[in-house]
Amino acid sequence: MNNTSTRRRLLAGGTAALAAPLALPGMARAQADWPNRPIRLVVGFTAGSATDVTARAFAQRLSELWSQPVVVENVAGNAGGIGVDRVAKSTPDGYTLMWAASAALTILPSLQRLPYDPLRDLVPMGILLAMPSLVLVNNDLPVRSIADLVAYARANPGKLSYGTPGVGTPQHIAGEMLCRQADIKMEHIPYRGAALADTLSGAVPVAIQNAGAAMPLVRDGRLRCIGVTALQRSPNTANLPTVAEQGFPGFEALSWFGLMAPAGTPPAITTRVAADALRVLAEPEIRTRMNGLGLEIVGGTPDQMRQTIATEIPRWARVIEAARIELPR
């Protein structure tokens, strides 16, 4: 895997992007009658997942800015792909938006034939947040590091399983990369979101989940984090070791979240949505809340989002091919 940090690429220019749309005089505004009814914000994962939690924080503030309800609609399944497909086929009138997670846009194209094209059928409006995942273990498992996990898996063949938010998610890919690089076997248990109850109970002793969903449980001591899937430690997870620093240099698997709309949505509307999302992202309360969940503030532009998708599709394809990852038949 390329050792160039995905976090560095995503964050490049992000701070300037946060301020730029607010400072442009005469920026084109959306049509005068938009919005005049509720807006649907589609989330491709279940309620309580990191995707859902971040989407709802933005939906609340955008509702206040637009004086119209922004209703979160959870359309879970296929690593977010079902929700993306629904948005891609929606009327491009600005009343259906996507809180997009990276997997359905950059990983799934290398795993299956999709009913949508991430770059042709959707309009990017900017990556807002980036987030590593956490490798978690049940507190009763005698594992306190990645080295412990590897040793335990080798000493107890067939006994370990790990849960993720679904097949084809960055967490699934991270788990398969770890198994391959460490030469161990763990059974993959896919869920339809951040289902951590089985790890808490010990039924599925290992989990790889977004930091946004898992950090509260780690802080409360209910689950133990033994590794972060970022290439380097960030201020938000500074007390947690990365997988990379524990004998797996270059190991990295990040998620990111951004806004998209169906292709053909009027540019005046997408411009306004992008600018208002950055206004929300610039609010100290939102930044503090997102950082507390282990997320990095990105604040990228629509063009940066389009370029990131175009770059990450072949990058993930190489990882998937090298790790021989396939969807179950």
Wavefront OBJ file of the C-alpha trace (Angstrom):
o trace
v 0.000 0.000 0.000
v 1.211 3.491 -0.795
v 2.824 4.947 2.325
v 1.690 8.472 1.487
v -0.819 9.314 4.198
v -4.423 9.417 3.034
v -5.074 11.762 5.941
v -2.421 14.144 4.576
v -3.957 14.055 1.098
v -7.471 14.673 2.388
v -6.457 17.473 4.713
v -4.287 19.266 2.165
v -5.855 22.657 1.599
v -8.780 21.780 3.837
v -8.401 24.679 6.262
v -8.346 27.208 3.458
v -11.371 25.550 1.894
v -13.345 26.063 5.090
v -13.056 29.807 4.819
v -12.994 30.300 1.064
v -16.701 29.881 0.229
v -17.619 32.252 3.036
v -15.315 34.954 1.743
v -16.336 34.989 -1.917
v -18.384 38.150 -2.608
v -21.207 37.730 -5.068
v -21.159 33.937 -4.832
v -24.081 32.458 -6.760
v -26.988 31.659 -4.467
v -29.560 28.931 -4.923
v -32.842 29.636 -6.640
v -35.001 31.913 -4.522
v -37.643 29.269 -3.867
v -35.221 26.595 -2.586
v -35.797 25.100 -0.134
v -39.548 25.386 0.293
v -40.174 21.879 1.659
v -38.293 19.242 3.677
v -34.984 17.897 2.353
v -34.148 14.196 2.529
v -30.590 13.343 3.629
v -29.893 9.695 2.797
v -27.446 7.756 4.995
v -26.248 4.370 3.788
v -25.853 2.853 7.253
v -27.981 2.135 10.300
v -28.939 4.562 13.046
v -26.162 4.894 15.601
v -23.360 4.267 13.131
v -20.656 6.906 12.728
v -22.107 7.824 9.340
v -25.508 8.346 10.919
v -24.250 10.247 13.977
v -22.271 12.740 11.901
v -25.095 13.135 9.378
v -27.603 13.971 12.101
v -25.339 16.617 13.604
v -25.154 18.380 10.237
v -28.836 17.805 9.441
v -29.867 19.621 12.600
v -27.795 22.702 11.840
v -28.705 22.761 8.144
v -32.378 22.572 9.121
v -31.877 25.718 11.164
v -29.999 27.498 8.367
v -32.579 26.604 5.729
v -35.718 26.929 7.886
v -36.821 23.546 6.569
v -36.543 20.078 8.097
v -33.572 18.030 6.896
v -34.797 14.489 7.471
v -32.207 11.719 7.801
v -33.272 8.550 6.000
v -31.285 5.410 6.812
v -30.997 3.135 3.779
v -28.568 0.497 5.010
v -26.938 -2.286 3.048
v -24.081 -3.168 0.713
v -21.538 -0.947 2.494
v -23.727 2.075 1.816
v -24.217 1.206 -1.840
v -27.994 0.794 -1.626
v -28.345 4.340 -0.335
v -26.018 5.732 -3.002
v -28.015 3.992 -5.718
v -31.260 5.445 -4.387
v -29.835 8.955 -4.413
v -28.339 8.516 -7.889
v -31.796 7.603 -9.208
v -33.623 10.403 -7.353
v -35.060 13.540 -8.927
v -32.206 16.085 -9.167
v -34.125 18.959 -7.600
v -32.073 19.560 -4.445
v -34.538 17.798 -2.153
v -32.594 14.522 -2.001
v -29.006 14.701 -0.779
v -26.500 12.015 0.231
v -24.358 11.948 3.348
v -21.804 9.859 1.497
v -19.325 7.483 3.103
v -16.233 6.541 1.148
v -16.699 2.756 0.859
v -19.607 2.812 -1.582
v -17.768 5.270 -3.812
v -14.178 4.015 -3.776
v -14.107 0.368 -2.595
v -17.257 -1.274 -3.968
v -16.361 -0.489 -7.616
v -13.520 -3.026 -7.284
v -15.672 -5.701 -5.643
v -18.843 -5.807 -7.713
v -20.678 -4.428 -10.706
v -22.587 -1.447 -9.380
v -25.858 0.028 -10.676
v -24.341 3.518 -10.388
v -21.149 5.282 -11.407
v -19.735 7.313 -8.478
v -18.432 10.079 -10.761
v -21.053 10.083 -13.503
v -24.292 9.714 -11.534
v -23.566 11.955 -8.543
v -22.436 15.526 -7.962
v -19.759 15.922 -5.241
v -20.092 18.833 -2.841
v -17.015 18.269 -0.706
v -15.439 15.871 1.797
v -16.151 17.255 5.244
v -14.700 14.711 7.677
v -12.145 11.893 7.741
v -11.882 9.162 10.318
v -9.728 6.150 11.165
v -11.133 2.911 12.507
v -10.274 1.198 15.765
v -9.273 -2.427 16.271
v -11.263 -3.374 19.358
v -11.325 -6.398 21.631
v -13.617 -7.599 24.382
v -12.174 -6.763 27.798
v -12.051 -10.440 28.785
v -9.834 -11.357 25.836
v -6.182 -11.526 27.002
v -5.086 -9.169 24.242
v -3.630 -5.690 24.761
v -1.771 -5.073 21.503
v -1.690 -6.138 17.870
v 1.179 -8.487 18.739
v -1.003 -10.095 21.421
v -3.823 -10.492 18.903
v -1.527 -12.166 16.400
v -0.139 -14.507 19.056
v -3.609 -15.378 20.346
v -4.928 -16.061 16.844
v -2.021 -18.384 16.092
v -2.379 -20.203 19.412
v -6.155 -20.548 19.060
v -6.859 -21.317 15.407
v -10.482 -20.963 14.400
v -11.541 -19.239 17.627
v -11.397 -15.572 16.635
v -13.958 -13.638 14.649
v -14.164 -9.922 13.975
v -17.164 -7.718 13.295
v -17.352 -4.795 10.877
v -20.088 -2.499 9.539
v -20.358 -4.696 6.445
v -18.711 -6.424 3.528
v -16.670 -4.026 1.418
v -16.322 -1.345 4.087
v -12.910 0.113 4.971
v -13.140 -1.845 8.218
v -13.590 -5.135 6.337
v -10.657 -4.299 4.066
v -8.552 -3.371 7.116
v -9.352 -6.692 8.765
v -8.428 -8.702 5.686
v -5.203 -6.707 5.253
v -4.269 -7.370 8.879
v -4.986 -11.095 8.585
v -2.958 -11.344 5.409
v 0.011 -9.293 6.616
v 0.109 -11.040 10.013
v -0.546 -14.479 8.496
v -3.476 -15.204 10.809
v -7.090 -16.213 10.297
v -10.155 -14.552 11.789
v -13.705 -15.109 10.600
v -15.320 -11.950 9.236
v -18.773 -11.180 10.691
v -20.435 -8.390 8.673
v -23.171 -6.240 10.197
v -25.285 -3.470 8.714
v -23.728 -0.680 10.728
v -21.887 -0.141 13.985
v -23.161 -3.264 15.772
v -20.881 -3.634 18.795
v -23.200 -5.508 21.142
v -21.667 -8.873 20.200
v -18.161 -7.605 20.927
v -19.310 -6.205 24.254
v -20.794 -9.602 25.132
v -17.784 -11.518 23.817
v -19.747 -13.431 21.172
v -17.610 -11.757 18.485
v -14.447 -10.966 20.460
v -12.834 -8.563 17.958
v -14.309 -5.638 16.054
v -13.014 -3.074 13.605
v -15.272 -0.048 13.696
v -15.229 3.643 12.876
v -13.745 5.748 15.648
v -16.922 7.832 15.706
v -19.024 4.891 16.840
v -16.409 3.206 19.018
v -14.613 6.009 20.887
v -17.337 6.494 23.532
v -17.124 2.789 24.445
v -13.329 2.958 24.591
v -13.396 6.045 26.807
v -15.891 4.350 29.136
v -13.620 1.306 29.367
v -16.245 -1.025 27.934
v -14.039 -2.068 25.005
v -10.256 -2.086 24.611
v -8.659 -0.426 21.566
v -5.437 -2.153 20.513
v -4.798 -0.274 17.275
v -5.863 2.656 15.093
v -5.942 2.264 11.310
v -4.426 5.696 10.600
v -0.870 5.830 9.326
v 0.117 8.230 12.116
v -1.391 9.252 15.427
v -3.633 12.306 15.360
v -4.436 14.686 18.239
v -7.879 13.069 18.524
v -6.464 9.592 19.189
v -3.000 10.516 20.446
v -3.122 8.063 23.371
v -3.931 5.107 21.116
v -1.241 3.260 19.128
v -1.615 2.788 15.384
v -1.468 -0.606 13.717
v 1.361 0.764 11.556
v 3.622 1.497 14.528
v 3.110 -2.025 15.891
v 5.074 -3.827 13.208
v 2.948 -3.126 10.136
v 4.487 -0.065 8.451
v 2.248 1.569 5.861
v -0.938 0.060 7.290
v -3.757 2.560 6.718
v -7.513 2.401 6.159
v -9.515 5.607 6.611
v -13.151 6.464 6.064
v -14.384 9.852 4.983
v -17.772 11.569 4.810
v -19.059 14.186 2.407
v -22.128 15.494 0.642
v -23.385 14.481 -2.794
v -26.488 15.036 -4.901
v -27.966 13.329 -7.966
v -26.323 14.327 -11.242
v -28.258 17.156 -12.830
v -29.000 18.982 -9.572
v -28.872 22.734 -10.349
v -25.386 24.133 -9.652
v -26.871 27.048 -7.728
v -28.314 24.578 -5.230
v -25.210 22.418 -4.898
v -23.100 25.556 -4.445
v -25.338 26.714 -1.622
v -25.384 23.300 0.054
v -21.585 23.089 -0.109
v -21.128 26.591 1.319
v -23.645 26.066 4.131
v -22.098 22.717 5.054
v -18.752 24.476 5.451
v -20.418 27.104 7.625
v -21.639 24.329 9.899
v -18.213 22.678 9.883
v -16.587 25.951 10.946
v -18.740 26.201 14.088
v -16.646 25.580 17.230
v -19.315 23.362 18.790
v -19.461 21.100 15.734
v -15.659 20.935 15.425
v -15.314 20.045 19.104
v -17.979 17.373 18.827
v -16.455 15.820 15.704
v -12.932 15.866 17.172
v -14.294 14.210 20.302
v -15.491 11.326 18.135
v -12.019 10.910 16.666
v -12.792 12.629 13.370
v -10.515 14.975 11.444
v -11.899 18.186 9.960
v -11.353 18.241 6.187
v -13.607 20.872 4.631
v -12.623 20.094 1.044
v -14.072 21.504 -2.152
v -16.267 19.702 -4.725
v -13.311 19.408 -7.103
v -11.136 17.915 -4.356
v -13.838 15.358 -3.595
v -14.138 14.364 -7.235
v -10.368 13.987 -7.500
v -10.199 11.958 -4.283
v -12.808 9.501 -5.573
v -11.017 9.174 -8.900
v -7.684 8.571 -7.129
v -8.915 6.175 -4.459
v -10.800 3.774 -6.751
v -7.594 2.381 -8.338
v -5.685 2.627 -5.024
v -8.222 0.421 -3.226
v -8.366 -1.876 -6.263
v -4.661 -2.603 -5.810
v -5.158 -3.364 -2.107
v -8.130 -5.637 -2.824
v -6.225 -7.520 -5.506
v -3.120 -7.935 -3.348
v -5.192 -9.183 -0.377
v -7.360 -11.357 -2.672
v -10.535 -9.966 -1.138
v -13.784 -11.199 -2.681
v -17.418 -10.808 -1.776
v -19.095 -13.989 -0.494
v -20.924 -15.880 -3.244
l 1 2 3 4 5 6 7 8 9 10 11 12 13 14 15 16 17 18 19 20 21 22 23 24 25 26 27 28 29 30 31 32 33 34 35 36 37 38 39 40 41 42 43 44 45 46 47 48 49 50 51 52 53 54 55 56 57 58 59 60 61 62 63 64 65 66 67 68 69 70 71 72 73 74 75 76 77 78 79 80 81 82 83 84 85 86 87 88 89 90 91 92 93 94 95 96 97 98 99 100 101 102 103 104 105 106 107 108 109 110 111 112 113 114 115 116 117 118 119 120 121 122 123 124 125 126 127 128 129 130 131 132 133 134 135 136 137 138 139 140 141 142 143 144 145 146 147 148 149 150 151 152 153 154 155 156 157 158 159 160 161 162 163 164 165 166 167 168 169 170 171 172 173 174 175 176 177 178 179 180 181 182 183 184 185 186 187 188 189 190 191 192 193 194 195 196 197 198 199 200 201 202 203 204 205 206 207 208 209 210 211 212 213 214 215 216 217 218 219 220 221 222 223 224 225 226 227 228 229 230 231 232 233 234 235 236 237 238 239 240 241 242 243 244 245 246 247 248 249 250 251 252 253 254 255 256 257 258 259 260 261 262 263 264 265 266 267 268 269 270 271 272 273 274 275 276 277 278 279 280 281 282 283 284 285 286 287 288 289 290 291 292 293 294 295 296 297 298 299 300 301 302 303 304 305 306 307 308 309 310 311 312 313 314 315 316 317 318 319 320 321 322 323 324 325 326 327 328 329
